[in-house]
Amino acid sequence: MAIGSRLRGLSDIITTDAAQLYHIYGVDIQPRWWPVFYSLMQTTENSITAIGNEIGQSHASVSQVVREMAKQGFVTERKNKHDKRKNFVSLTEKGKCAATKLNDQHKDVSAAINKAFSESQYDLWKAIEEWEYLLEQKSLLRRVQEEKKKREGGMVQIVDYTPEHKCLFKQLNEEWIRQYFKMEESDYKALDHPDEYIVAPGGHIFMAVYEGEVVGTCAIIKMNGKKFELAKMAVSPRAQGKSIGTLLGQACIKKAKELGADTVYLESNTLLKPAINLYLKLGFQKITGPPSPYERSNIQMELAL
């Protein structure tokens, strides 16, 4: 609000003075006509489309200005003989007379602006261009979303699984599986008996807590030798967008290292694009591994530690 308010305030000051400039040069035109007028001053005739492209305005906006200028007798329009949809615009004698005076005005305004720039510490044009470029690369909305995600992510706690979490561990996983696929025999085996299937053989489960509520989980399961599997990652839909998946994945990878792993393996489905992007961000790469016990699995990935 502050940036927009300051820029509008500066624009209002300049626009108020600009409106009075035309009178002191004896030309009765609207300030917003100037870009179109200046474009026509450089040529004998031009199409509305070409003028719009040159000054960076829409066809509708230029057409409206041309109609207003024509009503005051500054320009005239004619249809293209070969394309009736295209109008060509040129200055009338009245317009050419005004153009002579506006040429002097343009020289004086340019000199005044350049002098003002020489008196200022910062280059306004470069600052505006830089902001336009930065916002083109990443919008203000995206920047705020990232800060929100970072702040809320800092409020997430990653805690070790306890038997009291058993029901939530199953509930979180079953929620996303049923949303996209169907529960399979291997799912029930791990989700109904996490202590026997995951923890006892040497694996580990983490739970994510946000504002006192368990909203996510992920497990690291011992496979063979120094290879572990990243599995059973689930984040409640109401808590997504807070980097919880990233925090859980990082915790599992760190734990795998502590347990002596040299490789972390995972299976997923390409339908789950946010999950695949998360795994790539964590450093996983696509591989071709052994057949999966899950029907829904169509991609396998590994991370070398």
KAFEN-V5682 format. One record per residue. RES is the residue in three letters. PHI is phi in whole degrees, 0 to 359 (none if undefined). OMEGA is omega in radians with two decimals (NA if undefined). Layout:
res & phi & omega
RES & PHI & OMEGA
RES & PHI & OMEGA
This chain:
res & phi & omega
MET & none & -3.13
ALA & 294 & -3.14
ILE & 298 & -3.13
GLY & 299 & -3.13
SER & 295 & -3.14
ARG & 295 & -3.14
LEU & 294 & 3.10
ARG & 295 & 3.12
GLY & 298 & 3.11
LEU & 296 & 3.12
SER & 297 & 3.14
ASP & 297 & 3.14
ILE & 298 & -3.11
ILE & 292 & -3.12
THR & 295 & 3.12
THR & 298 & 3.10
ASP & 293 & -3.10
ALA & 299 & -3.13
ALA & 296 & -3.12
GLN & 279 & -3.11
LEU & 299 & -3.07
TYR & 297 & -3.13
HIS & 292 & -3.10
ILE & 288 & 3.05
TYR & 257 & 3.05
GLY & 73 & 3.13
VAL & 237 & -3.10
ASP & 261 & 3.09
ILE & 231 & 3.08
GLN & 278 & -3.14
PRO & 307 & -3.09
ARG & 286 & 3.07
TRP & 283 & -2.95
TRP & 308 & -3.13
PRO & 303 & 3.12
VAL & 292 & 3.14
PHE & 300 & -3.10
TYR & 296 & 3.11
SER & 299 & -3.13
LEU & 288 & 3.10
MET & 291 & -3.07
GLN & 268 & -3.08
THR & 210 & 3.13
THR & 280 & -3.08
GLU & 198 & 3.12
ASN & 205 & 3.11
SER & 277 & 3.13
ILE & 298 & 3.12
THR & 298 & -3.12
ALA & 295 & 3.11
ILE & 297 & 3.13
GLY & 300 & 3.12
ASN & 295 & -3.09
GLU & 290 & -3.05
ILE & 262 & 3.08
GLY & 74 & 3.10
GLN & 238 & -3.11
SER & 288 & 3.10
HIS & 301 & -3.13
ALA & 296 & -3.14
SER & 295 & 3.13
VAL & 295 & 3.13
SER & 301 & -3.14
GLN & 295 & 3.12
VAL & 297 & -3.14
VAL & 298 & 3.12
ARG & 298 & 3.13
GLU & 293 & 3.13
MET & 293 & 3.13
ALA & 294 & 3.14
LYS & 297 & 3.13
GLN & 269 & 3.05
GLY & 84 & -3.12
PHE & 273 & -3.12
VAL & 225 & 3.03
THR & 228 & 3.14
GLU & 243 & 3.02
ARG & 217 & 3.13
LYS & 279 & 3.05
ASN & 289 & -3.11
LYS & 299 & -3.06
HIS & 267 & -3.12
ASP & 218 & -3.05
LYS & 294 & 3.13
ARG & 281 & -3.06
LYS & 257 & 3.12
ASN & 256 & 3.05
PHE & 251 & -3.05
VAL & 239 & 3.07
SER & 214 & 3.13
LEU & 284 & 3.02
THR & 278 & 3.07
GLU & 299 & 3.09
LYS & 298 & 3.13
GLY & 294 & 3.13
LYS & 293 & 3.09
CYS & 295 & 3.11
ALA & 294 & -3.12
ALA & 298 & 3.12
THR & 298 & 3.13
LYS & 291 & -3.14
LEU & 292 & 3.06
ASN & 299 & 3.10
ASP & 295 & 3.12
GLN & 300 & -3.12
HIS & 300 & 3.12
LYS & 296 & -3.10
ASP & 291 & 3.13
VAL & 295 & 3.14
SER & 300 & 3.13
ALA & 296 & -3.12
ALA & 294 & 3.14
ILE & 296 & -3.14
ASN & 297 & 3.11
LYS & 293 & 3.11
ALA & 298 & 3.10
PHE & 297 & -3.13
SER & 293 & -3.14
GLU & 271 & -3.11
SER & 264 & -3.12
GLN & 281 & -3.07
TYR & 243 & 3.13
ASP & 273 & -3.09
LEU & 298 & -3.13
TRP & 300 & -3.12
LYS & 295 & 3.13
ALA & 295 & 3.13
ILE & 294 & 3.13
GLU & 300 & -3.13
GLU & 294 & 3.12
TRP & 295 & 3.11
GLU & 300 & 3.14
TYR & 294 & -3.11
LEU & 298 & -3.13
LEU & 286 & 3.05
GLU & 289 & 3.13
GLN & 289 & 3.13
LYS & 209 & -3.05
SER & 294 & 3.09
LEU & 298 & 3.10
LEU & 302 & -3.13
ARG & 296 & -3.13
ARG & 296 & 3.13
VAL & 292 & 3.11
GLN & 301 & 3.14
GLU & 294 & 3.13
GLU & 293 & 3.10
LYS & 298 & 3.14
LYS & 297 & 3.14
LYS & 295 & -3.13
ARG & 295 & -3.12
GLU & 292 & 3.09
GLY & 297 & 3.12
GLY & 291 & -3.14
MET & 266 & -3.11
VAL & 274 & 3.08
GLN & 250 & 3.06
ILE & 257 & -3.06
VAL & 239 & 3.11
ASP & 287 & 3.10
TYR & 292 & 3.00
THR & 231 & 3.12
PRO & 306 & 3.12
GLU & 293 & -3.13
HIS & 272 & -3.00
LYS & 306 & -3.10
CYS & 295 & -3.14
LEU & 291 & 3.11
PHE & 301 & 3.13
LYS & 289 & -3.09
GLN & 300 & -3.13
LEU & 297 & -3.13
ASN & 288 & -3.12
GLU & 296 & -3.12
GLU & 299 & -3.09
TRP & 282 & -3.14
ILE & 297 & -3.12
ARG & 291 & 3.12
GLN & 292 & -3.06
TYR & 248 & -3.02
PHE & 225 & 3.07
LYS & 225 & 3.11
MET & 292 & -3.14
GLU & 243 & -3.10
GLU & 302 & -3.14
SER & 295 & 3.10
ASP & 295 & -3.12
TYR & 299 & -3.12
LYS & 301 & -3.09
ALA & 279 & -3.05
LEU & 282 & 3.11
ASP & 277 & -3.10
HIS & 225 & -3.09
PRO & 296 & -3.12
ASP & 293 & -3.12
GLU & 283 & -3.02
TYR & 273 & -3.05
ILE & 249 & -3.01
VAL & 287 & -3.07
ALA & 303 & -3.14
PRO & 287 & 3.09
GLY & 114 & 3.12
GLY & 266 & -3.10
HIS & 206 & 3.10
ILE & 234 & 3.07
PHE & 244 & 3.06
MET & 239 & 3.11
ALA & 257 & -3.11
VAL & 242 & 3.12
TYR & 230 & -3.12
GLU & 53 & 3.06
GLY & 81 & -3.11
GLU & 243 & 3.07
VAL & 285 & -3.04
VAL & 236 & -3.13
GLY & 196 & 3.12
THR & 203 & 3.07
CYS & 197 & -3.11
ALA & 234 & 3.00
ILE & 241 & -3.01
ILE & 249 & 3.13
LYS & 288 & -3.13
MET & 260 & 3.06
ASN & 204 & -3.12
GLY & 57 & -3.12
LYS & 254 & -3.11
LYS & 252 & 3.12
PHE & 236 & 3.12
GLU & 248 & 3.00
LEU & 274 & -3.02
ALA & 210 & 3.04
LYS & 57 & 3.06
MET & 278 & 3.13
ALA & 211 & 3.08
VAL & 230 & -3.14
SER & 301 & 3.14
PRO & 306 & -3.11
ARG & 286 & -3.12
ALA & 240 & -3.14
GLN & 285 & -3.10
GLY & 88 & 3.14
LYS & 237 & 3.13
SER & 65 & -3.10
ILE & 294 & 3.11
GLY & 300 & 3.12
THR & 297 & -3.12
LEU & 296 & 3.11
LEU & 294 & 3.14
GLY & 299 & 3.14
GLN & 296 & 3.13
ALA & 296 & 3.14
CYS & 292 & 3.13
ILE & 295 & 3.11
LYS & 298 & -3.13
LYS & 293 & 3.12
ALA & 300 & 3.10
LYS & 298 & -3.14
GLU & 298 & -3.13
LEU & 274 & 3.06
GLY & 90 & -3.11
ALA & 288 & 3.00
ASP & 245 & 3.14
THR & 215 & 3.03
VAL & 241 & -3.06
TYR & 246 & 3.04
LEU & 208 & 3.05
GLU & 234 & 3.14
SER & 206 & 3.10
ASN & 226 & -3.08
THR & 294 & 3.04
LEU & 296 & -3.10
LEU & 271 & -3.04
LYS & 301 & 3.10
PRO & 302 & 3.14
ALA & 293 & 3.13
ILE & 298 & 3.11
ASN & 297 & 3.11
LEU & 296 & -3.12
TYR & 296 & 3.10
LEU & 296 & 3.12
LYS & 296 & 3.13
LEU & 282 & 3.08
GLY & 108 & -3.14
PHE & 288 & 3.09
GLN & 231 & -3.11
LYS & 293 & 3.08
ILE & 223 & 2.99
THR & 248 & -3.06
GLY & 248 & -3.14
PRO & 290 & 3.12
PRO & 305 & -3.11
SER & 268 & 3.07
PRO & 283 & -3.13
TYR & 259 & 3.10
GLU & 296 & -3.05
ARG & 283 & -3.10
SER & 284 & 3.07
ASN & 227 & 3.07
ILE & 212 & 3.09
GLN & 236 & -3.08
MET & 222 & 3.11
GLU & 222 & 3.05
LEU & 233 & 3.09
ALA & 275 & -3.11
LEU & 266 & NA
